[in-house]
């Protein structure tokens, strides 16, 4: 389907370029095809120059030097110098500044060649003056809009540098998954050429696995951003992830640490397991047999919170079941999906051997209270019931701990409660009050709707 030329105006980013593009389209509509070609080249030169000025103001030395020479030539009326700037513009905007891809630079060279043949009849024999046909001019208009007019005034190099500054600076937005995706699309990926999009995605993938300065927080930021883009551009994200993993595996850069980090960053996505090289899968199998759990925690293996691969999912669950209290606390700070850790937390609560330990273990469960189902609340009741059997002491360390009631109230209030939740909470509260001979848990019972002793009578 041919693109409506009038709609091209809406794709032009810089308002100062729009009248020039409109002029070229009017000439085309009027059948003045030579004039349209010349006008279009003028618009391209003007728009690229505006983009160079933006880069120069942003601190790009190459753009600043080129414009300094142009401005001096314009001031002194040095026509040859101005012509020299125009002759070198596509090379400057292409290979030097990456405002244009190689293909786009070639397309604009063709436009420039046709413009020269239109504007300088002496380039052709008098009996065969060049006259572009309508299809050729239309193709030039569409190509110029896609390559130049519709693009933001940021070079590939500059855009990558901006992303790097933001990722590791203080202004990185703390947004939800959806909000982060919208932010990244608006700031970096909309109206950005395909090759630059791929480069940006590779930066995020690499940063997820090889954090800058070795800082885990930097890996988390990159991982959050990379996963946020999976829904927006799944094909490109898969390609970027495949390129990085296969390249690093082939060159030996995908070390044990990086392989562990890669699982932590992307193991919860099916895409990761689709593109993970077979040799890396084999190495991961062996690593999980031999690596200490503390090493896995330190290098972010549990960040994904789950693993989508059928072979590795049970192994992940088994490893999660061996986390101790301190390791669980560390894991839950960064985990993206916490449900898989709830059985282990309940087991640790059952094993509480002191009042203070019981409170600490309940605090861990409190941190995932928004994930708890009615069945989890019932399992919590059973875990508390089993506590004396597990630690083989005379007292229930969980029910009799002084802070248990306030922690449970906090958990109850942390999420909307369904009828099933309410029933499970009432059962738990009634048991705790009975367990303590009615001396404790009145506040919890009142909060969840368990009748008092007088009401029961």
C-alpha positions, 0 to 999 in steps of 0.5 A, a space after each residue: 500500500 502506497 503511503 499518503 504523501 500528505 501524511 508524511 508531514 505528521 512524521 516530521 519531528 522538527 517544526 522548522 523542517 515541515 514547511 520545506 517538506 511540504 514544499 517538496 510535496 506540493 511540487 510533486 503534486 503539481 507535476 514539477 518533479 525536478 523541483 520536488 527533487 531539488 526541494 527535497 534535498 534542500 529539506 534533507 540538508 536543512 534537517 540534518 544541519 538542525 540535528 547537528 546543531 542539537 548534537 553540538 549543543 549537547 556536547 558532541 565535539 565532531 558536530 561542533 567542529 563541523 558547524 563551526 567551520 560552516 558558520 565561519 564560511 557562511 559569515 565570510 561568504 565562502 561558497 566553496 567551503 559551504 559546498 564542501 560542507 554539503 558534499 561531506 554532510 552524508 558521510 558526517 551524518 552517517 559513519 561519523 555520527 551515526 545519524 544515518 545507517 549505511 543503507 540510509 546514507 546510500 539512499 540519501 546519496 542517490 537522492 543527492 545524485 538525482 538532485 544534482 542531475 535535476 539542478 545542473 542540466 550540464 551534467 547530462 547531454 542536451 538531448 537527454 536531460 534528466 527527468 525523474 519519474 513520479 515513482 522515483 520522486 515518491 520513493 525519495 520522499 518516503 526514504 527521506 522521511 524515514 531516514 531523516 525527517 522522522 528521526 530524533 536529533 540524537 546520533 546512535 552514539 549519543 543515544 547510547 551514551 545518554 542511556 548509559 548516563 541514566 542507567 547509572 545515575 541518580 535520575 533513573 525512574 523508579 517506575 512499574 514494569 509498564 511505566 518503565 516500558 513506556 518511559 523507555 519507548 518514549 525516550 529511546 525507542 520511538 522514532 529511532 532507527 532499527 540498528 540503534 534499537 538493537 544496540 540499545 537492547 544489547 546494552 541492557 542485556 549486557 548490563 544485566 549480566 555484567 553489571 557496571 562496576 560490579 554493582 548488583 543494583 546496576 544489574 537489576 536496573 538493566 534487567 528490569 529495563 530489558 524485561 520491560 522491553 520484551 513485551 514491546 519488541 519481543 523479536 528484537 529483544 530475543 535477537 539481542 539476547 541471542 546475539 549476546 549469549 552466543 557471542 559470549 559463549 563462543 568467545 569464552 566470556 560467558 563465565 560461571 558468574 555471568 551464566 548464573 547472572 543471566 539465569 537470574 536476569 532472564 530465567 523466568 522468560 521462555 525466550 532465554 531458554 530458547 536462545 541459550 546455547 546448548 553448551 551453556 545449558 550443559 555447563 549450567 547443569 553441572 554448575 548447579 550440582 557444584 556451586 554453593 548456594 551462597 554463591 548463587 545468592 551473591 550473583 543474583 541467581 534467584 532474582 527471576 523468582 522462578 525458572 520457566 524451563 521444564 528441566 531447570 524449574 525443579 532444580 531451582 525449586 530445590 535450591 530455593 528450599 535450601 535457603 537459610 533465613 539470611 539468604 532468603 532475606 537477601 533474595 526477597 529484596 531483589 526477587 521479581 516473583 516471590 511465590 516460589 519462596 513461600 513454602 521455604 519461609 513457612 518451613 523456617 517459621 515452623 523451625 523457629 527455636 526462639 521468640 526473637 527468631 520466630 519474629 524475624 522469620 515472620 518478618 520475612 513472610 510479611 515481606 511477601 504478604 501481598 502474594 499470600 493465598 488463602 491456602 498459604 494462610 492455612 499453611 501458616 496456621 499449620 506451620 505454627 501448630 507444628 512449631 513445638 514438634 519441630 524444635 522439640 521444646 515445651 513452648 510454641 515459639 511462634 504463637 507466644 512471641 510478643 511481636 507475632 500479633 502485630 506482624 500478623 495484623 500487618 500481613 492481614 492489612 497488606 492486601 484485599 481479602 477475599 471470602 476464602 482469605 477471611 475464612 483462613 485468617 479467622 481460623 488462624 486467629 481463633 487457633 492462636 487465641 486458644 493456643 494462648 488460653 485467651 490471653 493474647 490475639 484479641 486485636 487480631 481476632 477483632 480485626 479478622 472478625 472472630 467473635 469474642 468469648 461473650 459473643 460465642 456464648 
